Amino acid sequence: MNRLRPYLDMTSVEDLWSHHTAVMASYGFDRLFYAFNAFRGAGLYDNPEDALLLTNMPTDYIDAYVTGGMFRDGVMMRWAIRNTGSASWHRVYTEMADQPMTDGERAMRALNERHSIVAGYTISFPMGIKNANAGIGMAVRKGMSQSDADAIWAEHGEDIETINHVAHLCILQLPATGQRTLLTPRQSEVLELVADGKTMQDIALILERNVATVEKHLRGARDALGVETTAQAVRKASILNQIFRIEESGRNEAGTPPHMAGTVAQRR
């Protein structure tokens, strides 16, 4: 499929997302919200800061939906966490019609109606990581109905799903340049050495620092990533592409990739 090739040539999440929003808009889905979270606990996306979020929704909508925590009452969000595949919004709401709406769900629906986010499709991607979820919600243009969205899906749904699956897999592998950096280069380097199986003494010797300094960098990395243990820090940094990143300038004179901190896209 010719539409897939550009995704494979992308070098950053930002470039891919810009391209992807344009591609989906060409099908009629002009407002998207993508979320990937590999750290979900017992709650529903307990901490949005743990998630990779990409969207072109209006800023005031995102402020209420994400920062305001209204996503926890999102019917389609809950559907995406519990299912894989694609579903029309009408279908999911119809299946829940016999259940009384909570105050939070009514507020969430009102928010969607204010922004004309009332018709579309959601895709939930299969994940091979325990407690991980990823999905994308796609709203059709203002003025279009769910019947219009269903007609688009009947004609192009298979292609749209395939494109979104490829976009999702590419997003997980690409650096998100231009967004906030979670780790300093030294914190990233120390976590990489831990992931390689090095002890505190080994790392201190490699970096020509004392063990106390190494521990300071690890403590800073744990704080930056919002975790309690170094093992958790290594896992989270790896999933968020914060470690083992290659600088754009390429490899060093020895031919090995230099240590550097990655970046992660958060909101907007």
FIDREN-293116 format. One line per 5 residues: number of its first residue (from 0); their letters; for each residue z, x, y of C-alpha. Coordinates in Angstrom, 2 decimals, decimal comma, always signed. Each point is the difference from the previous one (the first is absolute). Layout:
NUM> a> Z/X/Y | ...
This chain:
0> mnrlr> +0,00/+0,00/+0,00 | -1,13/+1,54/+3,30 | +3,02/-1,44/+1,81 | +2,36/+2,14/-2,07 | -1,43/+3,43/+0,77
5> pyldm> +1,43/+0,29/+3,55 | +3,52/-0,52/-1,36 | -0,37/+3,02/-2,25 | -1,04/+2,16/+2,95 | +3,00/-0,90/+2,23
10> tsved> +2,43/+2,79/+0,92 | +2,86/-2,01/+1,55 | +1,66/-3,39/-0,34 | -0,81/-0,81/+3,63 | -3,74/+0,51/-0,47
15> lwshh> +0,03/-1,96/-3,24 | +1,94/-2,89/+1,52 | -2,33/-0,20/+2,98 | -2,96/-0,14/-2,34 | +1,64/-2,47/-2,36
20> tavma> +0,92/-2,50/+2,73 | -3,63/+0,03/+1,13 | -1,28/-0,54/-3,55 | +2,37/-2,91/-0,64 | -0,86/-1,53/+3,39
25> sygfd> -3,64/+0,00/-1,05 | +1,02/-2,35/-2,81 | +1,98/-2,22/+2,37 | +3,50/+1,42/-0,55 | +0,78/+1,56/+3,36
30> rlfya> +3,82/+0,38/-0,12 | +1,60/+2,06/-2,76 | +3,48/+1,05/-1,03 | +0,37/+2,69/-2,69 | +3,38/+1,04/-1,45
35> fnafr> +0,99/+2,56/-2,62 | +3,63/+0,51/-0,99 | +1,16/+2,17/-2,89 | +3,70/-0,27/+0,80 | +0,76/-3,70/-0,31
40> gagly> +3,54/-0,72/-1,13 | +1,48/-3,31/-0,99 | -1,05/-1,54/+3,31 | -3,41/-0,86/+1,36 | -1,26/+3,15/+1,71
45> dnped> +3,58/+0,83/+1,00 | -1,01/+2,57/+2,60 | -3,41/-0,23/+1,72 | +0,35/+3,67/+0,93 | -0,51/+0,80/-3,69
50> alllt> -3,39/-1,71/-0,03 | -3,45/+1,21/+0,95 | -1,26/-2,79/+2,27 | -3,50/-0,32/+1,44 | -1,17/-2,93/+2,08
55> nmptd> -2,17/-1,18/+2,86 | +2,12/-3,09/+0,61 | +1,18/-0,63/+3,61 | +2,92/+2,14/+1,12 | +2,27/-2,96/+0,75
60> yiday> -0,68/-1,39/-3,46 | +0,97/+3,30/-1,63 | +3,11/+0,25/+2,15 | +1,21/-3,32/-1,40 | -1,36/+0,41/-3,52
65> vtggm> +1,13/+3,57/-0,69 | +2,58/+1,05/+2,58 | +1,51/-3,48/+0,10 | +0,15/-0,13/-3,79 | -1,93/-3,26/-0,35
70> frdgv> -2,09/+1,53/-2,80 | +2,91/-0,73/-2,35 | -0,83/-3,69/+0,34 | -3,73/+0,48/-0,46 | -1,28/-2,13/-2,87
75> mmrwa> -3,04/+2,20/-0,58 | +2,14/+3,14/+0,14 | +2,17/-1,33/-2,81 | -3,08/-1,02/-1,98 | -1,46/+3,51/+0,33
80> irntg> +3,22/+1,59/-1,28 | +0,16/-2,24/-3,06 | -3,71/-0,05/-0,90 | -3,15/+2,10/-0,16 | -3,54/-1,06/+0,79
85> saswh> -1,26/-2,21/+2,81 | +0,98/-3,45/+1,23 | -1,01/-2,37/+2,75 | +2,77/-0,90/+2,39 | -0,62/-3,70/-0,62
90> rvyte> +0,47/+0,46/-3,74 | +3,33/+1,77/+0,33 | +1,36/-2,49/+2,54 | -1,16/-2,89/-2,18 | +1,81/+1,43/-3,01
95> madqp> +3,20/+0,08/+2,07 | -0,46/-3,45/+1,53 | +2,70/-1,56/-2,19 | +2,62/+2,53/+1,20 | +1,90/-0,69/+3,25
100> mtdge> -0,78/+2,50/+2,76 | +2,82/+2,14/+1,33 | +0,64/+0,42/+3,72 | -1,42/+3,52/-0,26 | -3,18/-1,23/-1,68
105> ramra> -0,48/-2,65/+2,68 | +0,44/+2,65/+2,70 | -2,48/+2,26/-1,79 | -2,57/-2,80/-0,23 | +0,48/-0,79/+3,69
110> lnerh> -0,59/+3,66/+0,87 | -3,23/-0,01/-2,01 | -1,18/-3,21/+1,65 | +0,66/+1,39/+3,49 | -2,28/+2,90/-0,81
115> sivag> -2,57/-2,08/-1,90 | +0,76/+1,90/-3,21 | -0,37/-3,07/-2,18 | -2,82/+0,65/-2,46 | -0,85/+2,99/-2,16
120> ytisf> +0,55/+1,90/-3,21 | +2,56/+2,47/-1,31 | -0,64/+2,76/-2,52 | +2,87/+1,59/-1,93 | -0,90/+3,32/-1,58
125> pmgik> +1,20/+1,09/-3,46 | +2,45/+2,91/+0,22 | +1,03/+2,62/-2,54 | +3,22/+0,88/+1,83 | +3,22/-1,84/-0,81
130> nanag> +1,22/-2,24/+2,85 | -3,18/+0,71/+1,98 | -2,14/-2,67/+1,60 | -3,19/+0,06/+2,04 | -2,09/-2,80/+1,40
135> igmav> -2,16/-1,14/+2,86 | -0,09/-3,30/+1,84 | -3,29/-0,96/+1,67 | -0,36/-2,81/+2,53 | -3,37/-1,49/+0,88
140> rkgms> -1,17/-0,26/+3,59 | +1,66/-2,48/+2,33 | -1,62/-3,40/-0,34 | -0,89/+0,51/-3,68 | +1,73/-2,10/-2,65
145> qsdad> +1,19/+0,76/-3,49 | -3,15/-1,74/-1,25 | -2,01/+2,56/+1,94 | +2,07/+2,81/-1,52 | -0,49/-1,46/-3,49
150> aiwae> -3,77/-0,19/+0,55 | -0,07/+3,67/+1,01 | +2,07/+0,89/-3,06 | -2,25/-1,99/-2,33 | -2,98/+2,04/+1,17
155> hgedi> +1,52/+3,41/+0,66 | +3,49/-0,03/-1,52 | -0,75/+2,48/-2,79 | -1,47/+2,52/+2,45 | +2,87/-0,51/+2,47
160> etinh> +2,59/+0,61/-2,73 | -1,78/+3,14/-1,18 | -0,25/+1,41/+3,52 | +3,68/-0,67/+0,66 | +1,05/+1,63/-3,28
165> vahlc> -1,97/+3,12/+0,90 | +1,46/-0,01/+3,52 | +3,52/-0,29/-1,44 | -0,48/+2,91/-2,39 | -1,45/+2,15/+2,79
170> ilqlp> +2,86/-0,86/+2,38 | +2,53/+1,28/-2,53 | -1,73/+3,38/-0,10 | -0,76/+0,60/+3,65 | +2,13/+1,52/+2,78
175> atgqr> +0,86/-2,38/+2,83 | -0,69/+2,24/+2,97 | +1,05/-1,01/+3,47 | +3,12/-1,86/-1,13 | +3,60/+1,10/+0,08
180> tlltp> +0,91/+3,02/-2,16 | +3,02/-0,52/-2,23 | +0,63/+3,62/-0,99 | -0,12/+3,31/+1,81 | -2,23/+2,67/-1,58
185> rqsev> +3,09/+1,84/-1,30 | +1,51/-3,16/-1,52 | -3,30/-0,72/-1,70 | -0,23/+3,56/-1,29 | +3,51/-0,06/-1,43
190> lelva> -0,61/-3,33/-1,76 | -3,21/+1,37/-1,48 | +1,90/+2,96/-1,43 | +2,63/-2,33/-1,46 | -2,79/-2,06/-1,56
195> dgktm> -1,34/+3,23/-1,49 | +3,33/+0,48/-1,78 | +1,44/+2,71/+2,23 | +3,79/+0,34/+0,35 | +1,81/+0,32/+3,33
200> qdial> +0,27/+3,74/-0,59 | -3,72/+0,23/-0,83 | -0,95/-1,87/+3,18 | +2,30/+2,13/+2,14 | -1,62/+3,14/-1,43
205> ilern> -3,56/-1,31/+0,49 | +0,65/-1,07/+3,58 | +2,18/+3,02/+0,77 | +2,81/-2,28/+1,14 | +3,49/-0,61/-1,27
210> vatve> +0,95/-2,93/-2,26 | +1,86/-1,75/+2,82 | -3,22/-0,14/+2,03 | -1,92/-1,41/-2,96 | +2,65/-2,66/-0,46
215> khlrg> -0,24/-0,85/+3,71 | -3,76/-0,61/-0,31 | +0,51/-2,16/-3,09 | +2,67/-2,00/+1,77 | -2,36/-0,53/+2,91
220> ardal> -2,76/-1,10/-2,37 | +2,30/-2,52/-1,69 | +1,05/-1,40/+3,36 | -3,60/-0,24/+1,23 | -1,07/-1,82/-3,16
225> gvett> +3,05/-2,25/-0,09 | +1,15/+0,98/-3,50 | +3,22/+1,33/-1,47 | -1,11/+2,61/-2,52 | -2,53/+2,82/-0,04
230> aqavr> -1,66/-1,51/-3,08 | -0,58/-3,21/+1,94 | -1,34/+2,02/+2,93 | -2,54/+1,78/-2,21 | -1,18/-3,30/-1,50
235> kasil> -0,29/-1,78/+3,32 | -1,66/+2,93/+1,76 | -2,51/+0,28/-2,83 | -0,92/-3,68/+0,00 | -0,32/-0,06/+3,79
240> nqifr> -2,18/+3,13/-0,04 | +2,59/+1,94/+1,97 | -0,17/+3,08/-2,23 | -2,74/+2,05/-1,64 | -2,35/-0,74/+2,88
245> ieesg> -2,88/+2,32/+0,85 | -0,58/+0,90/+3,65 | -3,34/-1,03/+1,48 | -0,78/+3,65/+0,68 | -0,12/+0,52/-3,74
250> rneag> +1,67/+2,62/-2,15 | +1,59/+3,22/+1,02 | -1,39/+3,46/-0,63 | +1,55/+0,11/-3,45 | -1,88/-3,16/-0,94
255> tpphm> +3,11/-2,11/-0,49 | +0,78/-3,15/+1,97 | +2,53/+0,60/+2,79 | +3,22/-2,02/+0,14 | +0,03/-2,69/+2,65
260> agtva> +1,54/-3,38/+0,70 | -2,13/-3,09/-0,47 | +0,06/-3,21/+1,97 | +0,38/-3,65/-0,85 | -1,40/-3,04/+1,79
265> qrr> +2,70/-2,45/+0,89 | -0,88/-2,93/+2,27 | -3,16/-0,82/+1,94
